Amino acid sequence: MTIQKLRSMPILLTVPACGLLFAVFGIPMILLFLTSLNAPAFSLANYEGFFAQRSFVLILFQTFEISFIATALCLVIGYPTAFLIANAGRARPILMVMVFLPWLTSALVRTYAWTVVLGDSGLINTLLLNAGLIERPLSLIYNRFAVYVGMVHIMLPMMILPLISVMMGIDKSLMSAARSMGAKPLTAFLRVFFPLSIPGIRSGCILVFVVCLGFYITPQALGGLGDTMLSTLINSLLTTSLNIGQTAAAAFILLAVALLLLSTAGVDLAAAHDQSGQAERKPRPIRLPSASKGVRFLHELAIPYQARRWAAGVYKAQRDTSWSKILGAVFLTPVMIYLLAPGLIVIVISFSSGEFIEFPPRAVSLRWYYSFFGDPSWIGALWNSFQFGVVVAVVSTVVGTLAAFGLSRCAPRLRSGLTMAILTPITFPIIVVGVAVYLGLARFGLVGTSTGIILGQTIGAIGYVVVVVLATLSGFDRRLEQAAMSMRAGPMQTFMRVTLPLIRSGIIGGALFAFLASFDEVIITSFVSGYSIPTLPLKMLENLKQQIDPTIAAVGSFLTLLPVVWLVALYFTLWRGRGKLQATVGAT
């Protein structure tokens, strides 16, 4: 009877996910908003107090400035990179993996890598000093320049991947048609390809800008006192001030900006898809000026030659010249070095035998790996992260898979609204989510407990599982279920024998995403645990603030290689499973 109700009302499958999110995140967000309004008195005193502080307003505008410039830099670098990757042919999968891998690597590790590269004794200054180009180290760190370098490095994959997705969906024959009509390559690009790629530009920019608004660790580690962002201010107000109302007001000011941008992106993206067919405009006739009959006569003489030249190029295949390939490689090479080199440098430094960080190492040694595995505090933090990751992966996979299965069978409007609600913990600025979860769990006495950490990490991991499983279900042929039921198979038997085997790869991929998100989470965990239950990222952050020794590099190399193992596992589960699914559907 229960299964029959679930079949008739699949929305019930989303109840566990929505209930968990509402209890851990939804209710605390409501209470946080009421706190910002001084409920039950209800006044705007906290917001007025925020804007009355000149330093707070300057930090707010500085946050906008840093986020905008970082987004612009990501677009300038990311658009040509995405264009070259989308047209790379056989090299495209390799290049996409090279972009995807840094995105999966811990942001804390990448930030640490840039402290090594940009420091006074870092790689860049060492090379310049040894080459005799400078007499003293350049000031490359603890300033705005370092903040932009670190933020762009972290956010660039998030700009490139949506652009590649849109560009790969553009019909290449449109460019060939424009070229066959006499348009030059640049004209064809600007009039045909670029307008069709605008949805990718819009979604990438909005996504990068919103995430940049909530940056906390990178500006704090790489920037100076004049590079404080609003997230750092919120954390300072929460940890050093007893005025929770002012903290809530600052958090909701940041959230209001993010919501405004996200809502604008949603409207614009829909309009862009609806009006995609309007991108083609009727070409205006080009009229050649004829000043005299002589000019007209010469033009008429040139018509046969122009006709033969046009006819020869109409059906000519448009291939990249050797120069365009060379220029593309010249552009892509430094971009890939920029994305991958910091992680590789951390791995190399981890084998140093010196007391301090040095690159390249004077001698190769496993000293700092022995230091890592011989230190009970590091091993304890690693074990805590592994335990939390496994529990969070199991819980979020079960709850997220049920939610995705129910959403795939709901009406489109209802599915869209519920999906956005489930994804709020990973689309809102992470500092706002952390403050809300902290205040919510504090009411139940779960701050500083393993249960609180698991709940805080699960609300974000559920979103990743839902996205991956929904993508898998989008390629699932429901006629297979109907065929099984026509053979007198019950709903449970149909799910276990037909549906589950075909979406198993997506479930495993979602579980891997959830584990990685939990294992790398630092902001929410730092609020909820209060550093009483250390995890590996928290231990690394604490060690990074107090002292910098190559033990952190050993930990960083471990976190850098973890996504490689994850990608291998993902290949053998998700991608190969998708091939089997397509083969099964094709056979039917």
LUMKOL-114403 format. One record per atom (N, C-alpha, C): x, y, z. Coordinates in steps of 0.1 Angstrom, whole numbers, plus 2048, in hexadecimal, padded with zeros to 3 digits. Each point is the difference from the previous one (the first is absolute). Example, Ala and Ser with C-alpha at 12.3 -4.5 7.8 and 13.67 -1.06 7.14 Angstrom:
// residues 2
8847C784E/7F780C800/80980C800/7FC80B7F9/80980B800/7F880B808/
***
This chain:
// residues 588
8087F4800/7F880C800/80980D800/80A7FF808/80A80C800/8068027F3/8047F57F9/8078017F3/7F68067F6/7F37FC801/7F68067F7/7FF80F802/80080480C/7FF80F803/80D8077FA/80B7FA802/80C8067FA/8008017F1/7FA7F67FA/7FF8007F1/7F680B7FC/7F5802807/7F680A7FC/80480E805/80980180A/80480D805/80F7FF802/8088017F6/80F7FF801/80680B808/7F880B802/80580B808/8047FC80E/7F97F5805/8037FC80D/80E7FB802/8077FC7F5/80D7FC801/80A80B804/7FC80C7FE/80880C803/7FF80480E/7F67FA808/7FE80480E/80C7FF808/8087F5800/80B7FF809/80B80B7FD/8028027F3/80A80B7FD/7FB80E804/7F48037FD/7FA80D803/7FF80280F/7FC7F5807/7FF80180F/80D802806/80B7F97FC/80D802806/80580E7FD/7FE8057F3/80580D7FD/7F880B808/7F37FE801/7F880A807/80480080F/8037F5806/80380080E/80E805803/80A7FD7F8/80E804802/80380D7FA/7F98047F5/80480C7F9/7F480A7FF/7F57FB7FC/7F48097FE/7FC80880C/7FD7F880B/7FB80780C/80B809806/80D7FC800/80A80A805/80180C7F7/7FE7FF7F3/80080C7F8/7F5809803/7F47FB803/7F5808804/80380780D/8057F8809/80380680D/80B80B7FF/80A7FD7F7/80A80A7FE/7FB80D7FB/7F77FE7F6/7FA80C7FA/7F880880B/7F87F9808/7F880780B/80A80680A/80B7FA802/80A806809/80680D7FB/8028007F3/80580C7F9/7F680C801/7F37FC802/7F580A801/7FD80380E/8077FB80A/7FE80280E/7F27FB804/7FC7F57FB/7F37FA804/8007FD80F/7F4802807/7F38047FA/7FE80F7FF/80A808803/7FE80F7FF/7FF8047F1/8077F97F7/8008037F2/80480E7FD/80D8027FE/80680D7FC/80C7FD7F7/80480B7F9/80B7FF7F7/80D806806/8007FF80E/80B806807/80D7F97FC/8007F37FF/80D7F97FC/8058047F3/7F78017F6/8048047F2/80480F800/7F9808808/80480E801/80E801806/8027F880B/80D800806/80B7FB7F7/7FD7F77F7/80A7FB7F7/80480B7F6/7F78077FA/80380A7F7/80580D806/7FE80180D/80580C807/80F7FE803/8057F4800/80E7FE801/8078017F3/80880B7FF/8078037F3/8097F47FC/8077FA80A/8097F57FC/7F87F47FB/7F47FE805/7F87F57FB/7FC8027F1/7FC80C7FE/7FB8047F2/80C7FF7F6/80C804805/80C7FF7F7/8037F17FD/7FF7F880A/8027F17FE/7F67FA7F7/7F3805801/7F67FB7F7/8038047F1/80380C7FE/8048047F2/80D7FA7FC/8097FD809/80C7FA7FC/7FE7F17FC/7F67FA807/7FC7F27FC/7FA8007F2/7F880A7FD/7FB8017F2/80B8027F6/809809803/80B8037F7/8097F37FE/8047F980A/8087F57FF/7F97F57F8/7F37FE803/7F97F57FA/7FE8047F1/7FD80C7FD/7FE8047F2/80D7FF7F8/80B804805/80D7FF7F9/8047F27FE/7FE7F880A/8047F17FF/7F77FA7F6/7F38037FF/7F77FA7F6/8048057F2/80480D7FF/8048047F3/80D7F97FB/8097FE809/80C7F97FC/7FD7F27FC/7F87FA808/7FC7F27FC/7F97FF7F2/7F880A7FD/7FA8007F3/80A8037F5/809809802/80A8037F6/8097F47FD/8047F980A/8087F47FF/7F87F47FC/7F47FF806/7F87F47FE/7F97FE7F2/7FC80C7FA/7F87FF7F4/8097FA7F4/80C8067FE/8087FA7F5/8057F2804/8027FD80C/8047F2804/7F57F77FD/7F4803804/7F47F77FD/7FE7FF7F1/80280A7F8/7FE7FF7F2/80B7F77FA/80C801804/80A7F77FB/7FE7F2804/7FC7FE80C/7FD7F2805/7F47FA7F8/7F68087FE/7F47FB7F9/8037FC7F2/80A8067FA/8047FD7F2/80D7F87FF/8047F980B/80D7FA801/7FF7F27FA/7F57FB7FC/7FF7F27FA/8037F5809/80A7F87FD/8037F4808/80680480D/80680C801/80780480C/7F680680A/7F48017FC/7F6807809/7FE7F880D/7FE7F3801/7FE7FA80D/80C802809/80C7FF7FB/80C802808/80080E806/7FE80A7F8/80080E804/7F580280A/7F47FA7FF/7F5802809/8047FA80E/8077F4800/8047FA80C/80B80A807/8088067F8/80A809806/7FA80C806/7F48047FB/7F980B806/7F87FB80C/7FA7F47FF/7F77FB80A/8087FC80D/80C7FB7FE/8087FC80B/80380A80B/80580D7FC/80280A80A/7F3804807/7F47FF7F9/7F4804806/7FC7F680C/8047F47FE/7FE7F680B/80A80080B/80B8077FE/80A80180A/7FC80A80B/8047FD80C/7FC80880B/80580F7FE/7F6809802/80480E7FF/80A80480A/8007FA80C/80A80380A/80E7FC7FB/8017F57F9/80D7FC7FB/8058097F5/7F78047F8/80480A7F5/80480D806/7F980580A/80480C806/80E7FF807/8027F5807/80D7FD805/80B8007F6/7FD7FA7F4/80A7FF7F5/80480E7FC/7F7809800/80380E7FB/80880780B/7FF7FD80C/80980680A/80E7FB7FE/8027F47FB/80D7FB7FD/8058067F3/7F88027F6/8058067F4/80380F801/7F7807807/80180F800/80880580C/8047F8809/80780580C/80D8067FD/80680780A/80D8067FE/80B7F67FD/7FF7F4805/8097F57FD/7F97F67F7/7F68047F9/7F87F77F7/8077FE7F3/7F97F87F8/8057FC7F3/80380C7F7/7F78097FE/80280B7F7/80C809804/80080480D/80B809804/80E7F8800/7FF7F3803/80D7F97FF/8057FF7F2/7F87FE7F7/8047FF7F2/80580E7FB/7F980A804/80580E7FB/80D804807/8027FC80D/80C804807/80C7F87FA/7FE7F37FD/80A7F87FB/8048047F2/7F68057F8/8038057F3/80680E800/80180680B/80680E801/7F780B7FB/7F37FD7FE/7F780A7FB/7FB80A80A/8017FC80D/7FC80980B/80A7FE80B/80180B808/80A80080B/7FA7FC80E/7F3802801/7F97FC80C/7F27FA7FC/7FA7F8809/7F47FA7FC/7F580A7FD/7F77FD7F6/7F58087FD/7F57FD80A/7F880B803/7F47FE809/7F57FA7F8/7FF7F3800/7F67F97F8/7F47FB808/80280080D/7F67FA809/7FB80A80B/7F57FD806/7FA80880A/7FC80E7FA/7FB7FF7F4/7FB80C7F9/7F47FC7F7/7FB80A7F9/7F47FE7F7/8047F77F4/80C8017FB/8057F87F5/7FF7F1804/8057FC80B/7FF7F2805/7F27FB801/7F7809805/7F27FC801/7FA7FD7F3/8038087F6/7FA7FD7F3/8067F47FA/80D7FE802/8077F47FA/7F97F3806/7FE80080E/7FA7F5806/7F27FE7FD/7F880A7FF/7F27FF7FE/7FD7FC7F1/8078067F7/7FF7FC7F2/8047F17FE/80A7FC806/8057F27FF/7F57F7805/7F980380B/7F67F7805/7F38017F8/7FD80B7FA/7F38027FA/8007FE7F1/80C8007FA/8017FE7F1/7FA7F47FB/8027F4806/7F87F47FB/7F1802800/7FB80780A/7F2802801/7FB8097F5/8088087FA/7FD8087F5/8017F87F3/80A7F87FF/8037F97F3/7F67F57FE/7FC7F980A/7F87F47FE/7F28047FA/7F980A806/7F38037FA/8028067F1/80A8077FD/8038057F3/8027F47F6/8087F6804/8027F57F8/7F37F87FD/7F77FF80A/7F47F97FF/7F78077F5/7FF80E801/7F88077F6/8078007F2/80D8017FF/8078017F3/7FF7F27F9/8007F5807/7FF7F37FA/7F27FE7FA/7F6807805/7F37FF7FB/7FD8097F4/8098087FC/7FE8097F5/8037F87F3/7F78017F6/8027F97F4/80B8077F8/80B7F87FD/80C8057F9/7FD8047F2/7F57FA7FA/7FD8027F2/7FB80F7FE/7FC80680B/7FC80E7FF/80C8097FD/80B7FD806/80C8087FC/8047FD7F2/7FF7F37FC/8047FD7F2/7F68077F6/7F4801804/7F68067F7/80380F7FF/80480680B/80480F7FF/80C8027F8/80A7F7801/80C8017F8/7FD7FE7F1/7F77F77FD/7FC7FD7F2/7F980C7FA/7FA808809/7FA80C7FA/80980C7FF/80D7FE802/80A80A7FE/80480780D/7FB7FC80C/80480680C/80F7FC804/808809805/80D7FD804/7FF7F980E/80B7F8804/7FF7F980C/7FC80880C/80680C802/7FC80880B/7F2805800/7FB8037F4/7F28057FE/7F77F5803/8037F47FB/7F77F4803/8007FD80F/80B802807/8007FD80E/7F880A808/80280D7FC/7F980B807/7F18007FE/7FC7FC7F3/7F28017FC/7F87F3803/8077F5801/7F97F3801/8037F980D/80D7FD802/8047F880C/7FF80780D/80580C801/80080780C/7F1803806/7F78047F8/7F2802805/7FA7F3806/8037F47F9/7FB7F4805/8077FB80D/80C805803/8077FD80C/7FD80980C/7F780A7FE/7FD80980B/7FA7F980C/7F77F77FE/7FB7F980C/80B7FA809/80A7FA7FA/80B7FB808/80880B807/80280B7F9/80680C806/7F880480C/7F38027FE/7F880580B/8007F780C/7FE7F37FE/7FF7F680B/80E7FF807/80B8007F8/80D7FF806/80380C808/7FD80C7FB/80380C808/7F880180D/7F37FD7FF/7F880180C/8057F680A/8037F47FC/8047F5809/80D804807/80A8057F8/80D804805/7FF80C80A/7F880A7FC/7FE80C808/7FA7FD80D/7F57F7800/7F97FD80D/80A7F8809/8077F77FB/80A7F8808/80B809805/80480A7F8/80B809805/7FB80980B/7F3803800/7FB80880B/8027FA80E/8007F2800/8017F980C/80E7FB803/80A8047F9/80E7FC802/80580480E/8067F7807/80480380D/80F7FC803/8047F47FD/80E7FB803/80A8077F7/7FE8007F3/80A8057F6/80380F803/7F7809801/80480E803/80780180D/7FC7F880A/80680180D/80E7FB800/8037F67F8/80E7FA800/8098077F6/7FB8057F5/8088077F6/80080F801/7F6806805/7FE80E800/80680780D/80080D7FF/80480880C/7F4805808/803809809/7F5806808/7F68087F8/8058067F4/7F88087F8/7F87F87F6/8007F2801/7F97F87F6/7F57F8807/7FC80480B/7F57F9807/7F38007F8/7FA7F4800/7F37FF7F9/7F57FE80B/7F38017FB/7F5800809/7FF7F2808/8057F57FA/7FF7F4807/80A80080C/80B8067FE/80980180C/7FB80880B/7F980B7FC/7F980980A/7F57F8807/7F87F87F9/7F67F8806/8057F680A/80B7FA7FC/8077F6809/80580780D/80680C7FE/80580880B/7F5804809/7F58057FB/7F5804808/7FA7F4808/8007F47FA/7FA7F5807/8097FB80B/80D8007FE/8097FA809/80580A80B/80080D7FD/80580980A/7F5809806/7F58017FA/7F5809805/7F47F8805/7FA80580A/7F47FA805/7F38057F9/8028097F7/7F48067F9/7FC7F77F4/7F87F6803/7FC7F67F5/7F78087F6/7F980A804/7F78077F7/8088077F5/80B806803/8098077F6/8067F57F7/8047F5806/8057F57F7/7F67FB7F6/7F47FE805/7F57FC7F7/7FD80A7F5/80080D804/7FE80A7F6/80A8007F5/80D7FF804/80B7FF7F6/7FE7F47F7/7FC7F5806/7FF7F47F8/7F48017F6/7F5806804/7F58027F7/80280B7F5/809809803/80380A7F6/8087F97F5/8097F7804/8087F87F6/7F77F77F9/7F67F9807/7F77F77FA/7F78077F6/7FB80C803/7F78077F8/8068037F2/80D804800/8078027F4/8017F37F7/8037F5807/8017F47F9/7F37FB7FA/7F5802808/7F37FC7FB/7FB8097F5/80480D800/7FC8097F5/8077FB7F3/80C7FD801/8087FB7F4/7FB7F37FB/7FD7F7809/7FB7F27FC/7F28017FA/7F7809806/7F38017FA/8018077F2/8098097FF/8028077F3/8057F67F6/8097F8804/8067F67F7/7F57F67FB/7F77FC809/7F67F77FC/7F78057F6/7FB80D802/7F88067F6/8078027F2/80C805801/8078027F3/8037F37F9/8047F6807/8037F37FA/7F37FB7F9/7F5801806/7F47FB7FA/7FD8087F3/80180D801/7FE8087F5/8097FD7F5/80D7FE803/80A7FD7F6/7FC7F37F8/7FB7F6808/7FC7F47F9/7F48027F7/7F7808805/7F48027F8/8028087F4/80A809800/8038097F5/80C7FB7F8/8047F4802/80C7FB7F9/7FD8007F1/7F47FE7FC/7FE8007F2/80080E7FA/80080A808/80080E7FB/80E8057FE/80A7F7802/80E8057FE/8038027F2/7F97F97F7/8038027F2/7F880C7FB/8078097FA/7FA80C7FA/8028007F1/7F78067FA/8008017F1/80C80A7FC/8097FB7F8/80B8087FC/7FB80C7F7/80680B804/7FC80C7F8/8088007F2/7F98037F5/8078007F4/80B80A7FF/80B7FC7FB/80C8087FF/8008077F2/80080C800/8008087F3/80E8067FE/8057FD7F5/80D8067FC/7FE80E7FA/807809805/7FE80E7FB/8068017F1/7F88067F8/8058027F2/80080F7FD/80C805800/80280E7FE/7FF8047F1/8027F77F8/8008037F2/7FD7F37F8/7FE8027F3/7FE7F47F8/80C7F87FF/80C806801/80D7F97FF/8017F680B/7FD80580C/8017F780C/7F77F47FE/7F38037FB/7F77F57FE/8057F67F6/8068057F5/8057F87F6/80B7F7805/80A806808/80A7F8806/7FB7F580A/7F5803807/7FA7F7809/7FA7F47F8/7FA8047F5/7FA7F57F8/80A7F77FA/80C8057FD/80B7F87FB/8057F680A/7FF80580D/8057F780B/7F67F6805/7F48017FB/7F67F6805/8037F27FD/8047FC7F4/8047F27FD/80B7FB809/80A808803/80B7FC808/7FB7FD80F/7F780A804/7FB7FF80E/7F77F3801/7F87FE7F6/7F77F4800/8087F3801/80B7FF7F8/8087F4800/8077FE80E/80480B806/8077FF80D/7F67FD80B/7F48057FE/7F57FC80A/7FC7F27FF/7FE7FB7F3/7FC7F27FE/80B7F7805/80D8037FF/80A7F7804/8007FF810/7FB80A807/80180080E/7F37FC807/7F57FF7F8/7F37FD806/8007F2808/8057F67F9/8007F3806/80D7FB805/80A809801/80D7FD805/7FF7FE80F/8057F5805/8007FD80E/80980A808/7FA80580A/80780A808/8097F980B/80C8007FE/8097F9809/80A80A807/8047FD80B/809808808/80D8007F9/80680B7FE/80D8017FA/80A7FD80A/80D7FD7FC/80A7FD809/80380B80A/7FE80D7FB/80380B808/7F580180B/7F47FE7FD/7F580080A/8037F680B/8047F47FC/8037F580A/80C804809/80A8067FA/80C804808/7FC80B80A/7F880A7FB/7FB80B809/7F87FA80B/7F77F67FD/7F87FA80A/8087F980A/80A7F97FC/8097F9809/807809809/80580B7FA/80780B807/7F880680B/7F38017FD/7F780680A/7FC7F680B/7FD7F37FC/7FC7F680A/80B7FC809/80C8007FB/80B7FA808/80280880D/80180E800/80180780D/7F47FE809/7F47FF7FA/7F47FF808/8007F3807/8047F57F9/8007F3807/80B80080A/80C8067FE/80A80180A/7FB80880C/7F980A7FE/7FA80880B/7F77F8808/7F87F77FA/7F67F8807/8077F4807/8097FA7FA/8067F3805/80D802808/80880A7FD/80D801806/80080280F/7F7808806/80080180F/7FE7F2807/7F77F87FB/7FF7F3806/80C7F77FF/8068017F4/80D7F87FE/80B805808/80180D802/80A806809/7FF7FB80E/7F37FF805/7FE7FB80E/8057F2801/7FD7F87F6/8057F2800/80F7FF801/8068087F8/80F8007FF/80680580E/7FA80A806/80580680C/7FE7F680B/7F67F77FF/7FE7F680B/80B7F6802/8097FF7F5/80B7F7801/80D807804/7FF80C805/80C807805/8057FB80D/80D801801/8077FB80D/80380C809/7FE80C7FC/80480C808/7F680380B/804809809/7F880480B/7F58097FC/8028077F5/7F680A7FB/7FD7FD7F1/7F68077FC/7FB7FE7F2/80B8057F6/8037F87F6/8098047F6/7FD7F97F3/8018077F5/7FD7FB7F3/80B8057F6/8067F77F9/7FF7F1801/8077FB80D/7FC7F4805/8077FB80C/80F7FC7FD/80880380A/80E7FD7FE/8037F1800/7F77F9808/8017F1800/7F27FA802/7FE7F47FA/7F37FA801/8007F780C/7F5801807/7FE7F980D/7F17FE803/7FD7F6807/7F27FD805/7FF80580E/808809804/80080580E/7F2805805/7FA8087F7/7F4807805/7F47F67FE/8017F67F9/7F67F6800/8007F780C/80D7FD805/8017FA80D/7FB80980B/80380D7FF/7FB80980A/7F1800800/7FA7FF7F4/7F1800800/7FA7F4806/8057F47FC/7FA7F4805/8057FC80E/80A807805/8057FE80D/7FA80A80B/7F88097FB/7FA80A809/7F27FC803/7FC7FD80C/7F37FC803/7F580A7FD/80480D801/7F680A7FD/7FC8007F1/80A7FE7F7/7FD8007F2/7F87F37FD/8047F5805/7F97F37FD/7F2801806/7FE80680C/7F3801805/7F78097F8/80580B7FB/7F98087F7/7FC7F97F3/80A7F87FA/7FD7F97F4/7F57F5803/8007F980B/7F67F6803/7F3807802/7FF80B806/7F3807802/7FA8047F2/8098067F8/7FB8047F2/7FB7F37F9/8077F5801/7FC7F47F9/7F27FB805/7FF80080D/7F37FB806/7F58097FC/80280D801/7F580A7FD/7FD7FE7F1/80A7FF7F8/7FE7FE7F1/7F77F47FD/8037F5806/7F97F47FE/7F1801804/7FE80580C/7F2801806/7F880A7F7/80780C7FD/7F980A7F8/7FD7FA7F2/8097F97FA/7FE7FA7F3/7F47F6800/7FF7F880A/7F57F6801/7F3807802/7FF80980A/7F3807803/7FC8087F4/8098087FA/7FC8097F5/7FD7F87F3/8067F57FE/7FD7F87F5/7F27FA800/7FD7FA80C/7F27FA802/7F680B7FE/80180B808/7F680B800/8008077F2/80C8037FB/8008077F3/7FB7F77F4/8037F3800/7FB7F87F6/7F17FF800/7FA7FE80C/7F1801801/7FB80D7FB/80680B804/7FB80D7FB/8018017F1/80B7FC7FA/8028017F2/7F67F77F8/7FE7F4806/7F67F77F9/7F2806801/7FC80780B/7F3806801/7FF80C7F7/80B8087FF/80080C7F8/7FF7FD7F1/8067F57FC/8007FC7F2/7F27FD7FB/7F77FD80A/7F27FC7FC/7F680B804/80480C804/7F780A803/7FE8097F4/7F6809802/7FD80A7F5/80C8097FF/8038057F4/80C8097FE/80180C809/7F5807802/80180C809/8037FC80E/7F97F5805/8027FC80E/80F7FB801/8057F87F6/80D7FB800/80A80C801/7FE80A7F8/80980B800/80180780D/7F5803806/7FF80680D/8077F880B/7FC7F3801/8067F880A/80F7FE7FE/8047FF7F4/80F7FE7FD/80880C805/7FB80C7FD/80680C804/80180180F/7F57FB807/80080180F/80A7F6805/8027F47FA/8097F7805/80E8047FE/8028087F5/80E8047FD/80480D807/7F7806808/80480D806/80C7FF809/8037F6807/80D800808/80C8007F8/8007FC7F3/80C8017F8/80080C7F6/7F5807800/7FF80C7F8/80180D808/7FC80080C/80180C809/80F801804/80480C803/80E802805/8037F780C/80B7F9800/8027F680A/80180680E/80580C801/80180680E/7F2802806/7F68047F8/7F2801804/7FB7F3805/8027F67F8/7FB7F2803/8077FC80E/80D803801/8067FC80C/7FB80780D/7FD80D7FF/7FB80780B/7F27FB804/7F77FD7F5/7F37FB803/8007F2806/8087F87FB/8017F2805/80580080F/80A809802/80680180E/7F580480A/7F980B7FC/7F680580A/7F57F6802/7FC7F97F5/7F57F6801/8047F4808/80C7FB7FE/8057F4808/80380480E/80480C802/80280580E/7F47FF809/7F48027FA/7F47FF807/7FD7F2805/8057F67F9/7FE7F2804/80C7FB808/80A808803/80C7FB807/8097F77F8/8008017F2/8077F87F8/80D8067FB/80380C804/80D8067FD/80B7F9807/80B7FC7F9/80B7F9807/7FE7F1800/7F67FB7F9/7FD7F2800/8027FA7F2/8027F37FF/8017F97F3/7F38017F9/7F57FE807/7F38017FA/7FD80D7F9/80480B807/7FF80D7FA/8088027F3/80C7FB800/8098017F5/7FA7F87F4/7FB7F4803/7FA7F87F5/7F48077FA/7F7805809/7F48077FB/80480C7F7/80A808805/80480C7F9/8067FD7F2/8087F57FF/8067FC7F4/7F67F97F6/7F67F9806/7F67F97F8/7F88097F7/7FC80B805/7F68097F9/8068047F3/80D8027FF/8068047F3/8037F37F8/8047F5806/8027F47F8/7F47FB7F9/7F4802806/7F47FB7FA/7FE8077F2/80380D7FF/7FF8077F4/8087FA7F5/80D7FC803/8087FA7F6/7FA7F27FB/7FB7F8809/7FA7F37FD/7F48027F7/7F880A803/7F48037F8/8038047F2/80A8087FF/8048057F2/8057F47F8/8097F8805/8067F57F9/7F57F57FC/7F87FC80A/7F67F67FE/7F58057F6/7FC80D801/7F78057F7/8058007F2/80D8037FE/8068007F3/8007F17FA/8027F6809/7FF7F37FB/7F27FC7FD/7F6804808/7F37FC7FD/7FA8077F3/80780B7FC/7FB8077F4/8027F77F4/80A7F7800/8027F77F5/7FA7F2802/7F77FF80A/7FA7F3803/7F37FF7F8/7FE7F57F9/7F47FD7F9/7F67F9809/7F5807803/7F67FB809/7F87F57FA/8017FE7F3/7F97F57F9/8057F2805/80D800805/8057F4806/7F97FC80C/7FC80A809/7F87FD80B/7F27FB7FC/7FA8067F6/7F37FC7FC/8007F27FA/80B7FD7F9/8027F27FB/8017F680B/80780380B/8017F780B/7F37FE807/7F980B802/7F37FF806/7F67F87F8/8018017F3/7F77F97F7/8037F1801/80C7FC805/8037F2802/7FD7FC80F/7F7808806/7FB7FD80E/80A80280B/80A8087FD/80A80480B/7FA80B808/8017FE80E/7FB80A809/80980D800/7FB80B806/80880C800/80E7FF806/8007F980B/80D7FE807/80A7F77F8/7FA7F57FA/8087F87F8/8058077F3/7F78087FA/8048087F5/80C80A803/7FF80680C/80A80A803/80D7F8803/8007F5807/80C7F9804/8067F97F4/7F87FB7F6/8067F87F5/8028087F4/7F980B7FE/8018087F4/80680E802/7F9808809/80480E801/80E801807/8017F980B/80C802808/80D7FC7F9/8007F57F9/80D7FC7F8/80380B7F6/7F68067FA/80380A7F5/80480D805/7FC80480C/80480D806/80B7FE80B/8057F4801/80A7FD80B/80C8097FE/8058027F4/80C8077FD/7FE80F805/7F48067FE/7FE80D804/7FF801810/7FB7F6806/7FF80080F/80E7FF805/8097F77FA/80E7FF805/80780D7FE/7FE8077F4/80680D7FD/7FC80A80A/7F3800804/7FB80A80A/8067FD80D/8027F4804/8067FC80D/80E805800/8077FF7F5/80E804800/80180F801/7F78077F9/7FF80F802/7FD80480E/7F77F9807/7FC80380E/80C7FE809/8077F47FE/80C7FE809/80A80A7FE/8038047F4/80A80A7FD/7FC80E806/7F38037FF/7FC80D805/80180080F/7FD7F5807/8017FF80E/80E800805/8097F97F9/80E7FF803/80780D7FF/7FB8097F7/80780C7FE/7FA80C807/7F47FE806/7F980B806/80780680C/80080E800/80880680B/7F880B806/7F88087F9/7F980C806/7F57FB80A/7F77F87FB/7F57FC809/8067F880C/8097F77FD/8067F880A/80780880B/80780B7FC/807809809/7F680680A/7F48047FB/7F6806808/7FA7F680A/7FC7F47FA/7F87F6808/8097F980A/80D7FD7FC/8087F8809/80780980A/80280D7FD/807808809/80E7FC803/8067F87F6/80D7FB801/8027F680B/7F57FC806/8007F580B/8027F27FA/7FA7FF7F3/8027F37F9/8078037F3/80D7FF800/8088047F4/7FE7F67F4/7FE8067F5/8017F87F3/80D8047F9/8027F97F5/80D8027F9/80180F7FB/7F58057F9/80180E7FC/80280A80B/7F97FD80B/80180A80C/80E7FF806/8057F4801/80E7FF805/80A8077F7/7FE7FF7F3/8098067F6/7FE80F801/7F4805801/7FE80F801/80680580D/7FF7F980B/80680480D/80F8007FF/8067F67F9/80E7FF7FF/80580B7F6/7F88037F6/80480A7F6/80180E807/7F780380A/80080D806/80B80180A/8047F5807/80A80180A/80E7FE7FB/8027F67F8/80E7FD7FB/7FF7FA7F2/80A8027F8/8007FB7F3/80C7F77FF/7FE7F37FF/80B7F67FE/7FB7F67F6/8097F87FB/7FD7F77F5/7F67F5804/7FC7FF80D/7F67F6803/7F38037F9/7FD80D7FF/7F48047F9/8017FC7F2/80B8017FA/8027FC7F2/7FD7F17FE/8047F880A/7FD7F27FF/7F17FD801/7F9808808/7F27FF801/7F98057F3/80680B7FB/7FB8067F4/8027F67F4/80B7F97FF/8027F77F5/7F67F4801/7FC7FC80C/7F67F6802/7F28057FB/7FD80C804/7F38067FB/8008037F1/80C8027FA/8018037F2/7FE7F37F8/8057F5805/7FF7F37F9/7F37FA802/7F880480A/7F37FA803/7F78027F4/7FF80B7FA/7F78027F4/8047F77F5/80D7FD7FE/8047F77F5/7FA7F2803/8017FB80C/7FA7F3803/7F18017FE/7FA80C804/7F18027FE/7FD7FF7F1/8088077F7/7FD8007F2/8017F27FA/8097F8805/8027F27FB/7F37F8804/7FC80280D/7F47F9804/7F48047F9/7FF80D7FD/7F58067F8/7FF7FA7F2/80C7FE7FA/8007FB7F3/7FB7F27FF/8047F780A/7FB7F3800/7F27FE805/7FA80A805/7F27FF805/7F78087F7/80280D800/7F68097F9/8017FF7F1/80C8037FA/8018017F2/7FE7F27F9/8077F6806/7FE7F37FA/7F27FA802/7FA80480B/7F27FC803/7F78077F6/80380C7FD/7F88077F6/8007FA7F2/80C7FB7FD/8017F97F3/7F77F3800/8007F980B/7F87F4801/7F18047FF/7FD80B807/7F28047FF/7FB8037F2/8098087F9/7FD8037F2/7FF7F37F7/8097F7803/7FF7F37F9/7F37F8803/7FC80180C/7F47F9804/7F48067F9/7FF80E801/7F58077FA/8007FE7F1/80C8007FA/8007FE7F1/7FC7F27FC/8037F6809/7FC7F27FC/7F17FE801/7F9809809/7F27FE801/7F98087F5/
***
